[in-house]
Amino acid sequence: MQVTGNDQLGWLETLTATVARILGMILVMLMSAIVLDVTWQVFTRFILRDPSSFTEELAGFLLIWIGLLGASYALYTRAHLGIDILTARLEGVKKRAAEIIIAVVVLLFALFVLVIGGLRLVNLTFTLHQISPAMGIPMGYVYLVLPVTGILMIYFAITFIVRAILKEQAVPEEHAVSGIE
């Protein structure tokens, strides 16, 4: 009996779908939190005429987390502009090679800029005891999203590489987003 690419990828696909589902739920919770935060800010500013002191800062922090975690989710769904623009018209070995190269570039960027650079930034802000002015929380917690996003992007890039090597489609069809049709 011959083992196909689908058989080899079963556990990886299950794990990746679970990671993406959890990431999606976290993004929904963060989006809900920012909606509630901004609603509270508007209510206290215009109705109570006594603006809340922390809501603007919290909205900014939530936006940072949503933007960066959303970028890793967009990588999973291949929604980033330009990721498929290079490969949309290629076929066969050329397409797989291009997908692997793109995934390696994403992986290297995520490793060096987001994970290593992000960890240095987090460490520096904790070392310098940088505290947010309105909420009084250590800024390292805000910047912690950088290495988390990097790790997620590295994981998704590795799954793309494994799929391409095993001659699988680079993205499950239900998640494919293409700018070129």
C-alpha positions in Angstrom: 0.0 0.0 0.0 1.4 3.4 -1.0 1.2 6.3 1.4 -0.2 9.4 -0.3 0.5 13.1 0.6 -2.9 13.3 2.1 -2.2 10.5 4.5 1.1 12.0 5.6 -0.5 15.4 6.1 -3.5 14.3 8.1 -2.1 15.1 11.6 -0.5 18.4 10.3 -3.8 19.5 8.7 -5.7 18.8 11.9 -3.2 20.6 14.0 -3.0 23.6 11.7 -6.8 23.8 11.5 -7.0 23.8 15.3 -4.3 26.5 15.6 -6.1 28.6 13.1 -9.5 28.1 14.8 -8.1 29.1 18.1 -6.4 32.1 16.5 -9.7 33.1 14.9 -11.5 32.8 18.3 -8.9 35.0 19.9 -9.3 37.6 17.1 -13.1 37.6 17.6 -12.6 38.1 21.3 -10.1 41.0 20.7 -12.4 42.6 18.2 -15.3 42.3 20.6 -13.2 43.9 23.3 -12.2 46.8 21.1 -15.8 47.4 20.1 -16.9 47.4 23.8 -13.9 49.6 24.7 -14.6 52.2 22.0 -18.3 52.2 22.8 -17.6 52.8 26.5 -15.2 55.6 25.5 -17.9 57.3 23.3 -20.5 56.8 26.1 -18.4 58.3 28.8 -17.2 61.2 26.6 -20.4 62.3 25.1 -23.2 61.1 27.4 -21.5 61.2 30.8 -19.3 64.2 29.9 -16.5 62.5 31.9 -14.2 60.6 29.5 -12.7 57.3 30.7 -9.0 57.6 31.3 -7.9 54.2 29.9 -10.1 53.5 26.9 -8.0 55.3 24.3 -4.8 53.6 25.4 -6.6 50.2 25.6 -8.0 50.6 22.1 -4.5 51.3 20.8 -3.1 48.2 22.5 -6.0 46.0 21.2 -5.5 47.4 17.7 -1.8 46.4 17.8 -2.7 42.9 18.9 -5.5 42.6 16.3 -3.4 43.9 13.5 -0.4 41.6 14.2 -2.4 38.4 15.0 -4.6 39.2 12.1 -1.6 39.3 9.8 -0.7 35.7 10.9 -4.3 34.6 10.3 -4.2 36.3 6.9 -1.0 34.4 6.1 -2.8 31.2 6.9 -5.7 32.1 4.6 -3.3 33.4 2.0 -5.1 36.8 2.0 -1.9 38.9 1.9 -1.6 40.9 -1.2 1.2 39.6 -3.4 1.7 36.1 -1.9 -0.2 34.5 -4.8 0.4 37.1 -7.4 3.8 35.5 -8.2 2.5 32.0 -8.3 -1.0 32.4 -9.8 0.1 31.8 -13.4 2.8 29.2 -12.7 2.2 25.5 -12.8 3.8 22.3 -11.7 7.3 22.3 -10.3 7.8 26.0 -10.9 4.7 26.8 -8.9 5.8 24.5 -6.0 9.4 26.0 -6.1 8.0 29.5 -6.0 5.7 28.7 -3.1 8.6 27.1 -1.2 10.8 30.2 -1.8 8.0 32.5 -0.7 7.3 30.5 2.4 11.1 30.4 3.3 11.3 34.2 2.9 8.2 34.7 5.2 9.7 32.2 7.7 13.0 34.1 7.7 11.3 37.5 8.1 9.2 36.2 10.9 12.2 34.6 12.6 14.6 37.5 12.5 12.2 40.5 12.7 9.2 39.3 14.7 10.6 36.6 17.0 14.2 37.6 17.6 13.6 41.4 17.2 10.4 41.1 19.2 11.9 39.2 22.0 14.7 41.8 22.2 12.1 44.6 22.4 10.1 42.8 25.0 13.2 42.1 27.1 14.3 45.7 26.7 10.9 47.2 27.8 10.8 44.8 30.8 14.4 45.7 31.7 13.7 49.4 31.5 10.4 49.0 33.4 8.5 50.9 30.7 4.9 51.3 32.0 1.9 52.5 29.9 0.8 55.9 31.1 -2.9 55.5 31.5 -3.3 51.8 32.4 0.0 51.3 34.3 0.8 48.0 32.7 4.3 47.0 31.6 4.8 47.7 27.9 6.5 44.4 27.4 3.1 42.7 27.6 1.9 44.9 24.7 4.9 44.1 22.6 4.7 40.4 23.4 2.5 40.0 20.4 5.5 40.4 18.1 7.2 37.1 19.0 3.8 35.4 19.2 2.9 36.5 15.7 6.3 35.5 14.5 5.9 32.0 15.9 2.5 31.6 14.3 3.9 32.8 10.9 6.8 30.4 11.2 4.4 27.6 11.9 2.1 28.5 9.0 5.2 28.9 6.6 6.5 25.5 7.6 3.1 23.9 6.9 3.1 25.6 3.4 6.6 24.2 2.8 5.6 20.7 3.9 2.5 20.8 1.7 4.5 22.0 -1.3 7.1 19.3 -0.9 4.5 16.6 -0.6 2.9 17.9 -3.8 -0.1 19.1 -2.0 -2.0 22.3 -2.8 -0.4 25.1 -0.9 -3.7 26.2 0.8 -6.9 24.2 1.5 -9.4 25.4 -1.1 -11.9 26.6 1.6 -9.3 29.1 2.8 -7.9 30.2 -0.5 -8.2 33.9 -1.3 -6.9 35.0 -4.6 -6.5 38.4 -6.1 -6.1 37.0 -9.6 -9.0 35.0 -11.0 
